[in-house]
Amino acid sequence: MHRRDFLAGSAAALGALALPERLLADPYAPLPAAPRAPRPVRLRGRVTGDGRPLANVRVSDGLSVVRTGADGRYTLVSDGTRPFVFVSTPAGWQAPRDARGIPRFWAPIGEGTEQEASFALVPRRGDARHSVLVLADPQTQDTYETGLLHAETVPDVVRTVQGLGDRAVLGVACGDIMFDDLSLYPEWERAVTRMGVPFLQVIGNHDLDFASRTAEGASETFRGRFGPTYHSFDMGAVHYVVLDNVFWHGAGYLGYLDQRQLDWLAADLQGVERGAPVVVLAHIPALSTWDMRTGASTKPQPGNSTMNREALYKLLEPFAAYIVSGHQHELEHVRDGGAQHVVSGAVCGAWWSGPICYDGTPNGYLVLDADDASIRWRYQATGKPSEHQLRVHRAGADRAAPDDIVANVWAWDPRWTVRWLEDGQPVGLMSRRTGRDPLSVELHEGPKLPARRPWVDPAATTHLFYARPSPGVKEVTVEATDGWGRRYRETITLA
């Protein structure tokens, strides 16, 4: 069974193009009543930092966005359908963490027509230089997998944080924190506590209440633990936006941003300076090329990309935009719609079946480093040094190119250069081709592999590089240089 066949039959991806069965059976049956009727709710409060009023801070209910005055006070009239009022924490400040390590930047909106909600922020000093750790797809399904999360991922994150020195650090779980069993959320929260840095959560398609018949109801458990499914915050010169692009229609999901969220984003971005860096964090990629690369389809499918991404691109046009996502369990860089897209490899790799994703990318997570308005990134392979950015295979490892050595440079983007040296002497640039990672073929190909997830198959990827060694060469070194001049090397012996 291929991956796409498995996902097509799973609860989270069941018929991304299908309609709910009850609508097919009786399309005129009345829908359930809305849980809340629109009614005006006047919200008042104050935003302070270290006890002092903070001016010009965004406060929102997910529809309207207002700003605090010089006294730190705000007034917001909500329509009564919104579950939360929340603050967009400004640079230099953060929401206090609760006992689980989760920043509490929101407050529930109750039933009264006049309500008070204030926010007391705490300093986040020196965040002009900061790092964001993006952990996409932890996707634990049972206690065995939560055990791997605690034994492998948590210690690696702790080491990474220690290596970042005095930089301000934030973690983001970029969706599919769970693998359908939402009762395991406490294990994720325990991991957050152990990792020791504040974590924000992005909702993924496996984080949903599948019994719900609506997108709003499907996020109830997630919202009860982590608050709003979309919001924003500032760190240093960078404006970050968390979006919810998992649209549940009762019998499956698709990548989609609803109109209310787009309207909120337009209001949220009004106060951001043109040309400033804006980083969007969402679970489903705005654009993944997986369908076209693997031959699954000639165009992006609704379960793998965001169908109305052009609306998002339009809002991001005035900014230096980055869109960071997960979902695909592979690493890919795309330029589209004026934005740079980074689809991160998965914390769980190929669903906790071994050490790699099905494109050969190691299990791991993305590290974004911001210095003022400059952003760079790298991929951190779990259990490996930060220099582990490629894997080289001897000639014959790829059956499609039996005379060539193959290098998988998983974080490659068009600014990288990949060259090879023979016995220490430079030869030239390697040739990039679409192919299947040899280690993935070894670990994943066949109806019984991998043992824990036999539906995982090797996937075609575009970050493989090929070269044919000269006769008599004893040693080949592959050197990859990223867009920021960082060099990575791996050497193999041929004789």
FENWOFEN-V505558 format. One record per residue. N is the residue number from 0. SS is DSSP state (@ for helix, = for strand, . for the rest). OMEGA is omega in whole degrees, -180 to 180 (999 if undefined). Layout:
N/SS/OMEGA
N/SS/OMEGA
This chain:
0/./179
1/./180
2/@/-177
3/@/177
4/@/179
5/@/-177
6/@/178
7/@/-179
8/@/-178
9/./-178
10/./-174
11/./-177
12/./-173
13/./175
14/./-179
15/./179
16/./-176
17/./174
18/./176
19/./-175
20/@/-177
21/@/178
22/@/176
23/@/-178
24/@/-177
25/./-174
26/./-179
27/./178
28/./-178
29/./176
30/./178
31/./-179
32/./178
33/./-177
34/./180
35/./173
36/./178
37/./177
38/./-180
39/./174
40/=/179
41/=/-180
42/=/177
43/=/177
44/=/-177
45/=/175
46/=/-180
47/=/174
48/=/-174
49/./177
50/./-179
51/=/-180
52/=/176
53/./-178
54/./173
55/./178
56/./179
57/=/171
58/=/-173
59/=/170
60/./-176
61/./173
62/./179
63/./175
64/=/176
65/=/179
66/=/180
67/./177
68/./-179
69/./179
70/./180
71/./-175
72/=/177
73/=/169
74/=/-179
75/=/177
76/=/180
77/=/-178
78/./176
79/./178
80/./-174
81/./-176
82/./-173
83/=/160
84/=/-175
85/=/-179
86/=/173
87/=/-171
88/./-179
89/./179
90/./179
91/./-178
92/=/177
93/=/176
94/=/177
95/./180
96/=/173
97/./-175
98/./180
99/./-175
100/./-177
101/=/177
102/=/-178
103/./-177
104/./-175
105/=/173
106/=/179
107/=/173
108/./-177
109/./-174
110/./-176
111/./-180
112/./175
113/=/-176
114/=/180
115/=/175
116/./179
117/./-177
118/=/178
119/=/-177
120/=/180
121/=/-175
122/=/168
123/./-168
124/./174
125/./-175
126/./168
127/./172
128/=/-177
129/=/177
130/=/176
131/=/177
132/=/-176
133/=/-180
134/=/-180
135/./170
136/./167
137/./167
138/./178
139/=/-176
140/./-176
141/./-176
142/@/175
143/@/-178
144/@/174
145/@/176
146/@/177
147/@/177
148/@/-179
149/@/-175
150/@/-174
151/@/-173
152/@/-176
153/@/179
154/@/180
155/@/178
156/@/179
157/@/178
158/@/179
159/@/179
160/@/178
161/@/-179
162/@/-180
163/./174
164/./-174
165/./178
166/./171
167/=/-174
168/=/175
169/=/174
170/=/175
171/=/171
172/=/-167
173/=/172
174/./-172
175/./175
176/./177
177/=/171
178/./175
179/./-178
180/./-174
181/@/177
182/@/-180
183/@/178
184/@/179
185/@/178
186/@/174
187/@/-180
188/@/176
189/@/176
190/@/178
191/@/179
192/@/-178
193/@/-179
194/@/167
195/./176
196/./179
197/./179
198/=/168
199/=/-175
200/=/173
201/=/-179
202/./177
203/./-176
204/./176
205/./178
206/./-171
207/./169
208/./-171
209/./178
210/./-178
211/./177
212/./-179
213/./177
214/@/-179
215/@/-179
216/@/-176
217/@/-179
218/./-173
219/@/-179
220/@/179
221/@/-178
222/@/180
223/@/-179
224/@/-169
225/@/176
226/./-174
227/./179
228/./171
229/./-176
230/=/-179
231/=/177
232/=/177
233/=/168
234/=/-176
235/./-178
236/./-173
237/=/173
238/=/-180
239/=/178
240/=/172
241/=/-180
242/./175
243/./-179
244/./175
245/=/-177
246/=/-179
247/=/-177
248/./175
249/./177
250/./-179
251/./-177
252/=/170
253/=/177
254/=/-172
255/./175
256/./-177
257/./-173
258/@/-180
259/@/-179
260/@/178
261/@/177
262/@/177
263/@/-178
264/@/178
265/@/179
266/@/-179
267/@/-175
268/@/-177
269/./-178
270/./-179
271/./-178
272/./178
273/./-179
274/./-180
275/./177
276/=/175
277/=/180
278/=/177
279/=/178
280/=/-180
281/./-177
282/./-178
283/./179
284/./169
285/./175
286/./170
287/./177
288/./-175
289/@/-176
290/@/-178
291/@/-180
292/@/-174
293/@/-179
294/./180
295/./-179
296/./177
297/./179
298/./-179
299/./-179
300/./-173
301/./-179
302/./-175
303/./180
304/./180
305/=/-170
306/./180
307/./-177
308/@/180
309/@/177
310/@/176
311/@/179
312/@/-178
313/@/-180
314/@/-177
315/@/-176
316/./-175
317/./-169
318/./169
319/=/-165
320/=/174
321/=/177
322/=/-176
323/=/-176
324/=/177
325/./169
326/./-170
327/./-180
328/./176
329/./-180
330/./-178
331/=/172
332/=/-179
333/=/168
334/=/-180
335/=/176
336/./-180
337/./-177
338/=/170
339/=/-179
340/=/172
341/=/175
342/=/-172
343/./168
344/./-171
345/./171
346/./-178
347/./-178
348/./176
349/./174
350/./176
351/./179
352/./-177
353/./-171
354/./-174
355/=/167
356/./-175
357/./172
358/./180
359/./176
360/./179
361/=/168
362/./-179
363/=/-173
364/=/-176
365/=/175
366/=/175
367/=/177
368/=/178
369/=/172
370/=/-170
371/./-177
372/./-179
373/=/-178
374/=/171
375/=/-178
376/=/172
377/=/178
378/=/179
379/=/177
380/=/-178
381/./177
382/./-178
383/./174
384/./-177
385/./-180
386/./-178
387/./-175
388/./177
389/./177
390/=/-176
391/=/180
392/=/178
393/./176
394/./-178
395/./-179
396/./176
397/./-177
398/@/179
399/@/179
400/@/-169
401/./-178
402/./-174
403/./164
404/=/-177
405/=/175
406/=/173
407/=/179
408/./-163
409/./-179
410/./-177
411/./165
412/./-172
413/./179
414/./180
415/./166
416/=/-180
417/=/-179
418/=/179
419/=/179
420/=/177
421/=/-177
422/./176
423/./-178
424/=/179
425/=/179
426/=/-179
427/=/-180
428/=/176
429/./-178
430/=/179
431/=/179
432/=/172
433/=/-180
434/=/179
435/=/-179
436/./-178
437/@/179
438/@/176
439/@/177
440/@/-179
441/@/-174
442/@/-168
443/@/-173
444/./178
445/./-174
446/./-178
447/./-178
448/./-15
449/./-170
450/./-177
451/./-177
452/./-174
453/./177
454/./176
455/./177
456/./173
457/./-179
458/./176
459/=/180
460/=/-178
461/=/-179
462/=/172
463/=/-178
464/=/-172
465/=/173
466/=/-180
467/./-178
468/./177
469/./178
470/./176
471/./180
472/./-178
473/./-173
474/=/177
475/=/176
476/=/173
477/=/180
478/=/179
479/=/-180
480/=/-176
481/./-175
482/./178
483/./176
484/./178
485/./-176
486/=/179
487/=/-177
488/=/168
489/=/-176
490/=/174
491/=/178
492/=/-177
493/./-177
494/./999
